[in-house]
Amino acid sequence: MDTMTATISSKEAIQLEDKFGAHNYHPLPVVLAKGEGVYVWDCEGKKYFDFLSAYSAVNQGHCHPKIVGALTEQANTLTLTSRAFYNDVLGSYEKYIINYFGFDKVLPMNTGAEAVETAIKLCRKWAYEKKGIAENEAKIIVCENNFHGRTTTIISFSNDEDARKNFGPYTPGFIKIPYNDLDALAKAIKEENIAGFLVEPIQGEAGVYVPSDDFITKAAKLCKDNNVLFIADEVQTGIARTGSLLAVCGNCTCEAACERQASYSKPDILILGKAVSGGVYPVSAVLADDEVMMVIKPGQHGSTFGGNPLAAKVAVAALDVVNDENLIQNARVLGDLFRSEMNRIIANTDLVNAVRGRGLLNAILINDTEDSSTAWDICIALRDNGLLAKPTHGNIIRFAPPLVMTKDQLMECVAIIEKTLMSFKK
């Protein structure tokens, strides 16, 4: 029997990964074999609610039939040409996505980290060729506790020592400021040779750190007033996750980015990934208007798989689902309900300090130190009770279910969380 199709136990699957795979992850001990909508099943057939959504890659739910259908149809026709040739799908996808988000051009890539690297290159090239900064002198402002990926350049401005240590020498050209600190941004932006400000509208990996209501709007204005590119990393927060199309949209729920919305701060460069794919196939994208995007010329940047027809078809289907199934509105309504229920639970226990988030990107802060095992132990208990989540930063548990979740399903999950937390009550 082919070992890739053989039925194995969860224990055997874990042993295989441990023996033959690099040890660069520490997964929760559960082995998933099937997914559908908001549910996943392990090798033994136990069903769980997925409350992580592959870090928001499966906003549209596991194995959405429209997205899988687009994948399989295109896979039977043409999968890859490289960009050495045109293909009959890419142009239509490019037109679709730039209209969807309101930009002139898109540069298609595969992963979130690739898209961030692309944005950094775009920003620097624009700085030299359009702003007049001397070559190799451009600086990009970033925020402390950011998470933009794990490439060598990106870890150079990370605070995460696990990601950084013994991977140097590091790439220069970045200035780090505290997140959600407009005064620090205003000061840094006045330094010489500032090209851009790269920021997550909500810091997901840092524990769903939601900034003050005016931070993004005022940060974007500071950038505009100083001829500095505002670069929004929406790899995790984008595509309806926070109850708006993009987290930078504020309270906008329209299906396309709209400058009529006072709360919308249009980035000069928008970075997308994860849910652009519906969790089916790696897709990322960098969007910008012509003034920025057209500094890239043939041969100066690319990817063999970036813009392949399979990815293009998947992305269109994934974005269609967001509109067709009103996932923006659903995330907003259920997110408000979830935080309300969490606050009710928190009032009855000293185990949790707070809940924070927006839409269906939320986290609870466990009342213990970052080096304790409490949050991990809670996640193990949640698993045993039929819900999968994972800690971040030691004492924070992130809750981010697929956006196709119903109110009844959410309340069932709230009951599981409440039961679990109460079992830890001192």
Contacts in CASP RR format, 6 or more apart in sequence:
PFRMAT RR
TARGET T0000
AUTHOR 0000-0000-0000
METHOD contacts of the structure
MODEL  1
MDTMTATISSKEAIQLEDKFGAHNYHPLPVVLAKGEGVYVWDCEGKKYFD
FLSAYSAVNQGHCHPKIVGALTEQANTLTLTSRAFYNDVLGSYEKYIINY
FGFDKVLPMNTGAEAVETAIKLCRKWAYEKKGIAENEAKIIVCENNFHGR
TTTIISFSNDEDARKNFGPYTPGFIKIPYNDLDALAKAIKEENIAGFLVE
PIQGEAGVYVPSDDFITKAAKLCKDNNVLFIADEVQTGIARTGSLLAVCG
NCTCEAACERQASYSKPDILILGKAVSGGVYPVSAVLADDEVMMVIKPGQ
HGSTFGGNPLAAKVAVAALDVVNDENLIQNARVLGDLFRSEMNRIIANTD
LVNAVRGRGLLNAILINDTEDSSTAWDICIALRDNGLLAKPTHGNIIRFA
PPLVMTKDQLMECVAIIEKTLMSFKK
7 43 0 8 1.000
8 16 0 8 1.000
8 43 0 8 1.000
9 43 0 8 1.000
9 44 0 8 1.000
10 29 0 8 1.000
10 30 0 8 1.000
10 31 0 8 1.000
10 42 0 8 1.000
10 43 0 8 1.000
10 44 0 8 1.000
13 31 0 8 1.000
13 43 0 8 1.000
14 29 0 8 1.000
14 31 0 8 1.000
28 379 0 8 1.000
28 380 0 8 1.000
28 383 0 8 1.000
28 388 0 8 1.000
28 390 0 8 1.000
29 380 0 8 1.000
29 383 0 8 1.000
30 42 0 8 1.000
30 48 0 8 1.000
30 383 0 8 1.000
30 388 0 8 1.000
31 42 0 8 1.000
31 43 0 8 1.000
32 40 0 8 1.000
32 41 0 8 1.000
32 42 0 8 1.000
33 41 0 8 1.000
33 42 0 8 1.000
33 43 0 8 1.000
33 45 0 8 1.000
34 40 0 8 1.000
34 41 0 8 1.000
34 45 0 8 1.000
35 41 0 8 1.000
35 50 0 8 1.000
35 62 0 8 1.000
35 63 0 8 1.000
36 62 0 8 1.000
36 63 0 8 1.000
37 61 0 8 1.000
37 62 0 8 1.000
37 63 0 8 1.000
37 64 0 8 1.000
37 402 0 8 1.000
37 404 0 8 1.000
38 49 0 8 1.000
38 50 0 8 1.000
38 61 0 8 1.000
38 62 0 8 1.000
38 401 0 8 1.000
38 402 0 8 1.000
38 404 0 8 1.000
38 405 0 8 1.000
38 409 0 8 1.000
39 47 0 8 1.000
39 48 0 8 1.000
39 49 0 8 1.000
39 50 0 8 1.000
39 62 0 8 1.000
40 47 0 8 1.000
40 48 0 8 1.000
40 50 0 8 1.000
40 62 0 8 1.000
40 388 0 8 1.000
41 47 0 8 1.000
41 48 0 8 1.000
42 48 0 8 1.000
46 386 0 8 1.000
47 386 0 8 1.000
48 383 0 8 1.000
48 386 0 8 1.000
48 387 0 8 1.000
48 388 0 8 1.000
49 386 0 8 1.000
49 387 0 8 1.000
49 388 0 8 1.000
49 401 0 8 1.000
49 409 0 8 1.000
49 412 0 8 1.000
49 413 0 8 1.000
49 416 0 8 1.000
50 58 0 8 1.000
50 62 0 8 1.000
50 388 0 8 1.000
50 401 0 8 1.000
50 402 0 8 1.000
51 382 0 8 1.000
51 387 0 8 1.000
51 388 0 8 1.000
51 389 0 8 1.000
51 399 0 8 1.000
51 400 0 8 1.000
51 401 0 8 1.000
51 413 0 8 1.000
52 388 0 8 1.000
52 389 0 8 1.000
52 390 0 8 1.000
52 398 0 8 1.000
52 400 0 8 1.000
53 59 0 8 1.000
53 61 0 8 1.000
53 400 0 8 1.000
53 401 0 8 1.000
53 402 0 8 1.000
54 274 0 8 1.000
54 279 0 8 1.000
55 236 0 8 1.000
55 274 0 8 1.000
55 400 0 8 1.000
56 236 0 8 1.000
56 237 0 8 1.000
56 238 0 8 1.000
56 239 0 8 1.000
56 241 0 8 1.000
56 274 0 8 1.000
56 275 0 8 1.000
56 361 0 8 1.000
56 400 0 8 1.000
57 273 0 8 1.000
57 274 0 8 1.000
57 275 0 8 1.000
57 277 0 8 1.000
57 278 0 8 1.000
57 279 0 8 1.000
58 275 0 8 1.000
58 278 0 8 1.000
58 279 0 8 1.000
58 402 0 8 1.000
59 239 0 8 1.000
59 240 0 8 1.000
59 241 0 8 1.000
59 274 0 8 1.000
59 275 0 8 1.000
59 278 0 8 1.000
59 322 0 8 1.000
59 327 0 8 1.000
59 402 0 8 1.000
59 403 0 8 1.000
60 67 0 8 1.000
60 275 0 8 1.000
60 278 0 8 1.000
60 279 0 8 1.000
60 318 0 8 1.000
60 321 0 8 1.000
60 322 0 8 1.000
60 325 0 8 1.000
60 327 0 8 1.000
60 402 0 8 1.000
60 403 0 8 1.000
60 404 0 8 1.000
61 278 0 8 1.000
61 402 0 8 1.000
61 403 0 8 1.000
61 404 0 8 1.000
62 402 0 8 1.000
63 280 0 8 1.000
64 278 0 8 1.000
64 280 0 8 1.000
64 318 0 8 1.000
64 321 0 8 1.000
64 404 0 8 1.000
66 317 0 8 1.000
66 320 0 8 1.000
66 321 0 8 1.000
66 324 0 8 1.000
67 278 0 8 1.000
67 279 0 8 1.000
67 280 0 8 1.000
67 314 0 8 1.000
67 317 0 8 1.000
67 318 0 8 1.000
67 321 0 8 1.000
68 280 0 8 1.000
69 317 0 8 1.000
70 313 0 8 1.000
70 314 0 8 1.000
70 316 0 8 1.000
70 317 0 8 1.000
71 280 0 8 1.000
71 281 0 8 1.000
71 310 0 8 1.000
71 313 0 8 1.000
71 314 0 8 1.000
71 317 0 8 1.000
73 313 0 8 1.000
74 89 0 8 1.000
74 309 0 8 1.000
74 310 0 8 1.000
74 313 0 8 1.000
74 314 0 8 1.000
75 310 0 8 1.000
77 309 0 8 1.000
78 87 0 8 1.000
78 88 0 8 1.000
78 89 0 8 1.000
78 309 0 8 1.000
79 308 0 8 1.000
79 309 0 8 1.000
79 310 0 8 1.000
80 304 0 8 1.000
80 305 0 8 1.000
80 308 0 8 1.000
80 309 0 8 1.000
80 310 0 8 1.000
81 87 0 8 1.000
81 308 0 8 1.000
81 309 0 8 1.000
82 304 0 8 1.000
82 308 0 8 1.000
83 302 0 8 1.000
83 303 0 8 1.000
83 304 0 8 1.000
83 306 0 8 1.000
83 307 0 8 1.000
87 308 0 8 1.000
87 309 0 8 1.000
87 312 0 8 1.000
88 309 0 8 1.000
89 309 0 8 1.000
89 312 0 8 1.000
89 313 0 8 1.000
90 108 0 8 1.000
90 307 0 8 1.000
90 308 0 8 1.000
90 309 0 8 1.000
90 312 0 8 1.000
91 312 0 8 1.000
92 312 0 8 1.000
92 316 0 8 1.000
93 108 0 8 1.000
93 307 0 8 1.000
93 312 0 8 1.000
93 313 0 8 1.000
93 315 0 8 1.000
93 316 0 8 1.000
94 105 0 8 1.000
94 106 0 8 1.000
94 108 0 8 1.000
96 316 0 8 1.000
96 319 0 8 1.000
97 106 0 8 1.000
97 285 0 8 1.000
97 287 0 8 1.000
97 315 0 8 1.000
97 316 0 8 1.000
97 319 0 8 1.000
98 104 0 8 1.000
98 105 0 8 1.000
98 106 0 8 1.000
98 287 0 8 1.000
99 256 0 8 1.000
100 255 0 8 1.000
100 256 0 8 1.000
100 257 0 8 1.000
100 319 0 8 1.000
101 245 0 8 1.000
101 246 0 8 1.000
101 256 0 8 1.000
101 257 0 8 1.000
101 270 0 8 1.000
101 272 0 8 1.000
101 287 0 8 1.000
102 256 0 8 1.000
102 257 0 8 1.000
102 266 0 8 1.000
102 287 0 8 1.000
103 257 0 8 1.000
103 270 0 8 1.000
103 287 0 8 1.000
103 288 0 8 1.000
103 289 0 8 1.000
104 288 0 8 1.000
104 289 0 8 1.000
104 290 0 8 1.000
104 293 0 8 1.000
105 287 0 8 1.000
105 288 0 8 1.000
105 289 0 8 1.000
105 290 0 8 1.000
105 293 0 8 1.000
105 294 0 8 1.000
106 285 0 8 1.000
106 286 0 8 1.000
106 287 0 8 1.000
107 118 0 8 1.000
107 122 0 8 1.000
107 285 0 8 1.000
107 286 0 8 1.000
107 287 0 8 1.000
107 288 0 8 1.000
107 293 0 8 1.000
107 296 0 8 1.000
107 301 0 8 1.000
108 283 0 8 1.000
108 284 0 8 1.000
108 285 0 8 1.000
108 303 0 8 1.000
108 306 0 8 1.000
108 307 0 8 1.000
108 311 0 8 1.000
108 312 0 8 1.000
109 115 0 8 1.000
109 118 0 8 1.000
109 284 0 8 1.000
109 285 0 8 1.000
109 286 0 8 1.000
109 302 0 8 1.000
109 303 0 8 1.000
109 306 0 8 1.000
109 307 0 8 1.000
110 282 0 8 1.000
110 283 0 8 1.000
110 284 0 8 1.000
110 303 0 8 1.000
110 305 0 8 1.000
110 306 0 8 1.000
110 311 0 8 1.000
111 273 0 8 1.000
111 282 0 8 1.000
111 284 0 8 1.000
112 149 0 8 1.000
112 235 0 8 1.000
112 271 0 8 1.000
112 273 0 8 1.000
112 274 0 8 1.000
112 284 0 8 1.000
113 148 0 8 1.000
113 149 0 8 1.000
113 150 0 8 1.000
113 151 0 8 1.000
113 154 0 8 1.000
114 284 0 8 1.000
114 303 0 8 1.000
115 235 0 8 1.000
115 271 0 8 1.000
115 272 0 8 1.000
115 273 0 8 1.000
115 284 0 8 1.000
115 285 0 8 1.000
115 286 0 8 1.000
116 148 0 8 1.000
116 149 0 8 1.000
116 151 0 8 1.000
116 154 0 8 1.000
116 198 0 8 1.000
116 233 0 8 1.000
116 235 0 8 1.000
116 271 0 8 1.000
117 151 0 8 1.000
117 153 0 8 1.000
117 154 0 8 1.000
118 271 0 8 1.000
118 286 0 8 1.000
118 301 0 8 1.000
119 198 0 8 1.000
119 231 0 8 1.000
119 233 0 8 1.000
119 269 0 8 1.000
119 271 0 8 1.000
119 286 0 8 1.000
120 140 0 8 1.000
120 153 0 8 1.000
120 198 0 8 1.000
121 296 0 8 1.000
121 301 0 8 1.000
122 269 0 8 1.000
122 286 0 8 1.000
122 288 0 8 1.000
122 292 0 8 1.000
122 293 0 8 1.000
122 295 0 8 1.000
122 296 0 8 1.000
123 138 0 8 1.000
123 140 0 8 1.000
123 195 0 8 1.000
123 196 0 8 1.000
123 198 0 8 1.000
123 229 0 8 1.000
123 231 0 8 1.000
123 269 0 8 1.000
123 292 0 8 1.000
124 138 0 8 1.000
124 140 0 8 1.000
124 195 0 8 1.000
125 295 0 8 1.000
125 296 0 8 1.000
125 300 0 8 1.000
126 195 0 8 1.000
126 229 0 8 1.000
126 291 0 8 1.000
126 292 0 8 1.000
126 295 0 8 1.000
127 133 0 8 1.000
127 138 0 8 1.000
127 193 0 8 1.000
127 195 0 8 1.000
127 196 0 8 1.000
127 229 0 8 1.000
128 134 0 8 1.000
128 135 0 8 1.000
128 138 0 8 1.000
129 295 0 8 1.000
130 291 0 8 1.000
130 292 0 8 1.000
130 295 0 8 1.000
131 195 0 8 1.000
131 227 0 8 1.000
133 193 0 8 1.000
133 195 0 8 1.000
134 193 0 8 1.000
137 192 0 8 1.000
137 193 0 8 1.000
138 173 0 8 1.000
138 193 0 8 1.000
138 194 0 8 1.000
138 195 0 8 1.000
139 173 0 8 1.000
139 174 0 8 1.000
139 175 0 8 1.000
139 191 0 8 1.000
139 192 0 8 1.000
139 193 0 8 1.000
139 194 0 8 1.000
139 195 0 8 1.000
139 196 0 8 1.000
140 173 0 8 1.000
140 174 0 8 1.000
140 175 0 8 1.000
140 194 0 8 1.000
140 195 0 8 1.000
140 196 0 8 1.000
140 197 0 8 1.000
140 198 0 8 1.000
140 231 0 8 1.000
141 174 0 8 1.000
141 175 0 8 1.000
141 176 0 8 1.000
141 177 0 8 1.000
141 185 0 8 1.000
141 188 0 8 1.000
141 189 0 8 1.000
141 194 0 8 1.000
141 196 0 8 1.000
141 197 0 8 1.000
141 198 0 8 1.000
141 228 0 8 1.000
142 148 0 8 1.000
142 157 0 8 1.000
142 174 0 8 1.000
142 175 0 8 1.000
142 176 0 8 1.000
142 177 0 8 1.000
142 197 0 8 1.000
142 198 0 8 1.000
142 199 0 8 1.000
143 176 0 8 1.000
143 177 0 8 1.000
143 178 0 8 1.000
143 179 0 8 1.000
143 199 0 8 1.000
143 200 0 8 1.000
143 203 0 8 1.000
144 159 0 8 1.000
144 176 0 8 1.000
144 177 0 8 1.000
144 178 0 8 1.000
144 179 0 8 1.000
145 159 0 8 1.000
145 179 0 8 1.000
145 203 0 8 1.000
145 206 0 8 1.000
145 209 0 8 1.000
146 157 0 8 1.000
146 158 0 8 1.000
146 159 0 8 1.000
146 179 0 8 1.000
146 198 0 8 1.000
146 199 0 8 1.000
146 200 0 8 1.000
146 203 0 8 1.000
146 206 0 8 1.000
147 158 0 8 1.000
147 160 0 8 1.000
147 200 0 8 1.000
147 203 0 8 1.000
147 204 0 8 1.000
147 205 0 8 1.000
147 206 0 8 1.000
148 154 0 8 1.000
148 158 0 8 1.000
148 198 0 8 1.000
148 200 0 8 1.000
148 233 0 8 1.000
148 235 0 8 1.000
149 155 0 8 1.000
149 163 0 8 1.000
150 163 0 8 1.000
152 167 0 8 1.000
152 168 0 8 1.000
152 170 0 8 1.000
152 171 0 8 1.000
153 171 0 8 1.000
155 163 0 8 1.000
155 164 0 8 1.000
155 167 0 8 1.000
155 170 0 8 1.000
156 164 0 8 1.000
156 168 0 8 1.000
156 170 0 8 1.000
156 171 0 8 1.000
156 172 0 8 1.000
156 174 0 8 1.000
157 174 0 8 1.000
157 176 0 8 1.000
158 164 0 8 1.000
159 176 0 8 1.000
164 170 0 8 1.000
175 188 0 8 1.000
175 191 0 8 1.000
175 194 0 8 1.000
177 184 0 8 1.000
177 185 0 8 1.000
177 188 0 8 1.000
178 184 0 8 1.000
179 199 0 8 1.000
179 203 0 8 1.000
179 206 0 8 1.000
179 209 0 8 1.000
179 211 0 8 1.000
180 209 0 8 1.000
180 211 0 8 1.000
180 212 0 8 1.000
180 215 0 8 1.000
182 215 0 8 1.000
182 218 0 8 1.000
182 219 0 8 1.000
182 222 0 8 1.000
185 197 0 8 1.000
185 219 0 8 1.000
185 222 0 8 1.000
186 222 0 8 1.000
188 194 0 8 1.000
189 197 0 8 1.000
189 222 0 8 1.000
189 223 0 8 1.000
189 226 0 8 1.000
189 228 0 8 1.000
190 226 0 8 1.000
194 226 0 8 1.000
194 228 0 8 1.000
195 228 0 8 1.000
195 229 0 8 1.000
196 223 0 8 1.000
196 228 0 8 1.000
196 229 0 8 1.000
196 230 0 8 1.000
196 231 0 8 1.000
197 219 0 8 1.000
197 222 0 8 1.000
197 223 0 8 1.000
197 228 0 8 1.000
197 229 0 8 1.000
197 230 0 8 1.000
197 231 0 8 1.000
198 231 0 8 1.000
198 233 0 8 1.000
199 216 0 8 1.000
199 219 0 8 1.000
199 230 0 8 1.000
199 231 0 8 1.000
199 232 0 8 1.000
199 233 0 8 1.000
200 232 0 8 1.000
200 233 0 8 1.000
200 234 0 8 1.000
200 236 0 8 1.000
200 237 0 8 1.000
201 211 0 8 1.000
201 216 0 8 1.000
201 232 0 8 1.000
201 234 0 8 1.000
201 237 0 8 1.000
201 242 0 8 1.000
201 246 0 8 1.000
201 247 0 8 1.000
201 248 0 8 1.000
202 208 0 8 1.000
202 209 0 8 1.000
202 210 0 8 1.000
202 211 0 8 1.000
202 237 0 8 1.000
202 242 0 8 1.000
202 247 0 8 1.000
202 357 0 8 1.000
202 358 0 8 1.000
202 361 0 8 1.000
203 209 0 8 1.000
204 236 0 8 1.000
204 237 0 8 1.000
204 361 0 8 1.000
204 363 0 8 1.000
204 392 0 8 1.000
204 398 0 8 1.000
205 236 0 8 1.000
205 392 0 8 1.000
205 393 0 8 1.000
206 392 0 8 1.000
206 393 0 8 1.000
207 363 0 8 1.000
207 392 0 8 1.000
207 393 0 8 1.000
207 396 0 8 1.000
207 398 0 8 1.000
208 356 0 8 1.000
208 357 0 8 1.000
208 361 0 8 1.000
208 362 0 8 1.000
208 363 0 8 1.000
208 396 0 8 1.000
208 398 0 8 1.000
209 356 0 8 1.000
210 356 0 8 1.000
210 357 0 8 1.000
210 358 0 8 1.000
216 232 0 8 1.000
216 247 0 8 1.000
216 248 0 8 1.000
216 250 0 8 1.000
216 265 0 8 1.000
217 263 0 8 1.000
217 265 0 8 1.000
219 230 0 8 1.000
219 265 0 8 1.000
220 230 0 8 1.000
220 248 0 8 1.000
220 265 0 8 1.000
220 266 0 8 1.000
220 267 0 8 1.000
221 265 0 8 1.000
222 228 0 8 1.000
223 229 0 8 1.000
223 230 0 8 1.000
223 268 0 8 1.000
224 230 0 8 1.000
229 268 0 8 1.000
229 269 0 8 1.000
229 292 0 8 1.000
230 265 0 8 1.000
230 267 0 8 1.000
230 268 0 8 1.000
230 269 0 8 1.000
231 267 0 8 1.000
231 268 0 8 1.000
231 269 0 8 1.000
231 271 0 8 1.000
232 246 0 8 1.000
232 247 0 8 1.000
232 248 0 8 1.000
232 267 0 8 1.000
232 269 0 8 1.000
232 270 0 8 1.000
232 271 0 8 1.000
233 271 0 8 1.000
234 246 0 8 1.000
234 247 0 8 1.000
234 248 0 8 1.000
234 270 0 8 1.000
234 271 0 8 1.000
234 272 0 8 1.000
234 273 0 8 1.000
235 271 0 8 1.000
235 272 0 8 1.000
235 273 0 8 1.000
235 274 0 8 1.000
235 284 0 8 1.000
236 274 0 8 1.000
236 361 0 8 1.000
237 246 0 8 1.000
237 247 0 8 1.000
237 361 0 8 1.000
238 245 0 8 1.000
238 246 0 8 1.000
238 247 0 8 1.000
238 272 0 8 1.000
238 274 0 8 1.000
238 275 0 8 1.000
239 245 0 8 1.000
239 246 0 8 1.000
239 272 0 8 1.000
239 273 0 8 1.000
239 274 0 8 1.000
239 275 0 8 1.000
239 276 0 8 1.000
239 318 0 8 1.000
239 319 0 8 1.000
239 322 0 8 1.000
240 275 0 8 1.000
240 322 0 8 1.000
240 327 0 8 1.000
240 328 0 8 1.000
240 331 0 8 1.000
240 403 0 8 1.000
241 247 0 8 1.000
241 275 0 8 1.000
241 331 0 8 1.000
241 359 0 8 1.000
241 360 0 8 1.000
241 361 0 8 1.000
241 400 0 8 1.000
241 403 0 8 1.000
242 331 0 8 1.000
242 357 0 8 1.000
242 358 0 8 1.000
242 359 0 8 1.000
242 360 0 8 1.000
242 361 0 8 1.000
243 253 0 8 1.000
243 328 0 8 1.000
243 329 0 8 1.000
243 331 0 8 1.000
243 332 0 8 1.000
243 335 0 8 1.000
243 358 0 8 1.000
243 359 0 8 1.000
243 360 0 8 1.000
244 250 0 8 1.000
244 251 0 8 1.000
244 252 0 8 1.000
244 253 0 8 1.000
244 328 0 8 1.000
244 332 0 8 1.000
245 252 0 8 1.000
245 253 0 8 1.000
245 254 0 8 1.000
245 255 0 8 1.000
245 256 0 8 1.000
245 257 0 8 1.000
245 322 0 8 1.000
245 328 0 8 1.000
246 257 0 8 1.000
246 270 0 8 1.000
247 358 0 8 1.000
248 264 0 8 1.000
248 265 0 8 1.000
248 266 0 8 1.000
248 267 0 8 1.000
249 257 0 8 1.000
249 261 0 8 1.000
249 263 0 8 1.000
249 264 0 8 1.000
250 261 0 8 1.000
250 263 0 8 1.000
250 264 0 8 1.000
251 261 0 8 1.000
251 263 0 8 1.000
252 258 0 8 1.000
252 261 0 8 1.000
252 263 0 8 1.000
252 264 0 8 1.000
253 328 0 8 1.000
253 329 0 8 1.000
253 332 0 8 1.000
254 261 0 8 1.000
255 322 0 8 1.000
255 323 0 8 1.000
255 328 0 8 1.000
257 264 0 8 1.000
257 266 0 8 1.000
258 264 0 8 1.000
259 266 0 8 1.000
268 288 0 8 1.000
268 289 0 8 1.000
268 292 0 8 1.000
269 286 0 8 1.000
269 287 0 8 1.000
269 288 0 8 1.000
269 292 0 8 1.000
270 286 0 8 1.000
270 287 0 8 1.000
270 288 0 8 1.000
271 284 0 8 1.000
271 285 0 8 1.000
271 286 0 8 1.000
272 284 0 8 1.000
272 285 0 8 1.000
272 286 0 8 1.000
272 287 0 8 1.000
273 283 0 8 1.000
273 284 0 8 1.000
273 285 0 8 1.000
274 284 0 8 1.000
275 318 0 8 1.000
275 322 0 8 1.000
276 283 0 8 1.000
276 284 0 8 1.000
276 285 0 8 1.000
276 315 0 8 1.000
276 318 0 8 1.000
276 319 0 8 1.000
277 283 0 8 1.000
277 311 0 8 1.000
277 314 0 8 1.000
277 315 0 8 1.000
277 318 0 8 1.000
278 314 0 8 1.000
278 318 0 8 1.000
278 321 0 8 1.000
279 318 0 8 1.000
280 314 0 8 1.000
280 318 0 8 1.000
281 310 0 8 1.000
281 311 0 8 1.000
281 314 0 8 1.000
282 305 0 8 1.000
282 311 0 8 1.000
283 311 0 8 1.000
283 314 0 8 1.000
283 315 0 8 1.000
283 318 0 8 1.000
285 315 0 8 1.000
305 311 0 8 1.000
321 327 0 8 1.000
322 328 0 8 1.000
322 403 0 8 1.000
325 404 0 8 1.000
327 403 0 8 1.000
327 404 0 8 1.000
330 403 0 8 1.000
330 404 0 8 1.000
330 405 0 8 1.000
331 359 0 8 1.000
331 360 0 8 1.000
331 403 0 8 1.000
332 359 0 8 1.000
333 407 0 8 1.000
334 359 0 8 1.000
334 360 0 8 1.000
334 405 0 8 1.000
334 407 0 8 1.000
334 410 0 8 1.000
335 358 0 8 1.000
335 359 0 8 1.000
335 360 0 8 1.000
335 362 0 8 1.000
336 359 0 8 1.000
337 407 0 8 1.000
337 410 0 8 1.000
338 360 0 8 1.000
338 362 0 8 1.000
338 399 0 8 1.000
338 410 0 8 1.000
338 414 0 8 1.000
339 355 0 8 1.000
339 357 0 8 1.000
339 362 0 8 1.000
341 411 0 8 1.000
341 414 0 8 1.000
341 418 0 8 1.000
342 352 0 8 1.000
342 355 0 8 1.000
342 362 0 8 1.000
342 364 0 8 1.000
342 414 0 8 1.000
342 417 0 8 1.000
343 355 0 8 1.000
345 352 0 8 1.000
345 414 0 8 1.000
345 417 0 8 1.000
345 418 0 8 1.000
345 421 0 8 1.000
346 352 0 8 1.000
346 353 0 8 1.000
346 354 0 8 1.000
346 355 0 8 1.000
346 364 0 8 1.000
348 422 0 8 1.000
349 421 0 8 1.000
349 422 0 8 1.000
349 424 0 8 1.000
349 425 0 8 1.000
350 367 0 8 1.000
350 425 0 8 1.000
350 426 0 8 1.000
351 366 0 8 1.000
351 367 0 8 1.000
351 374 0 8 1.000
351 421 0 8 1.000
351 424 0 8 1.000
351 425 0 8 1.000
351 426 0 8 1.000
352 364 0 8 1.000
352 365 0 8 1.000
352 366 0 8 1.000
352 367 0 8 1.000
352 421 0 8 1.000
353 365 0 8 1.000
353 366 0 8 1.000
353 367 0 8 1.000
354 364 0 8 1.000
354 365 0 8 1.000
355 362 0 8 1.000
355 363 0 8 1.000
355 364 0 8 1.000
355 365 0 8 1.000
356 362 0 8 1.000
356 363 0 8 1.000
356 365 0 8 1.000
357 363 0 8 1.000
360 399 0 8 1.000
360 400 0 8 1.000
360 401 0 8 1.000
360 403 0 8 1.000
360 405 0 8 1.000
361 398 0 8 1.000
361 400 0 8 1.000
362 398 0 8 1.000
362 399 0 8 1.000
362 400 0 8 1.000
363 392 0 8 1.000
363 396 0 8 1.000
363 397 0 8 1.000
363 398 0 8 1.000
363 399 0 8 1.000
364 396 0 8 1.000
364 397 0 8 1.000
364 399 0 8 1.000
365 395 0 8 1.000
365 396 0 8 1.000
366 372 0 8 1.000
366 374 0 8 1.000
366 375 0 8 1.000
366 378 0 8 1.000
366 395 0 8 1.000
366 396 0 8 1.000
366 397 0 8 1.000
367 395 0 8 1.000
368 374 0 8 1.000
368 375 0 8 1.000
368 395 0 8 1.000
369 395 0 8 1.000
370 393 0 8 1.000
370 394 0 8 1.000
370 395 0 8 1.000
371 394 0 8 1.000
372 394 0 8 1.000
372 395 0 8 1.000
374 395 0 8 1.000
374 424 0 8 1.000
375 391 0 8 1.000
375 394 0 8 1.000
375 395 0 8 1.000
375 396 0 8 1.000
375 397 0 8 1.000
376 391 0 8 1.000
376 394 0 8 1.000
377 424 0 8 1.000
378 391 0 8 1.000
378 397 0 8 1.000
378 420 0 8 1.000
378 421 0 8 1.000
378 424 0 8 1.000
379 388 0 8 1.000
379 389 0 8 1.000
379 390 0 8 1.000
379 391 0 8 1.000
379 397 0 8 1.000
381 420 0 8 1.000
381 423 0 8 1.000
381 424 0 8 1.000
382 388 0 8 1.000
382 389 0 8 1.000
382 416 0 8 1.000
382 417 0 8 1.000
382 420 0 8 1.000
385 416 0 8 1.000
385 419 0 8 1.000
385 420 0 8 1.000
386 416 0 8 1.000
387 413 0 8 1.000
387 416 0 8 1.000
387 417 0 8 1.000
387 420 0 8 1.000
389 397 0 8 1.000
389 398 0 8 1.000
389 399 0 8 1.000
390 397 0 8 1.000
390 398 0 8 1.000
391 397 0 8 1.000
391 398 0 8 1.000
392 398 0 8 1.000
399 417 0 8 1.000
401 410 0 8 1.000
401 413 0 8 1.000
405 413 0 8 1.000
END
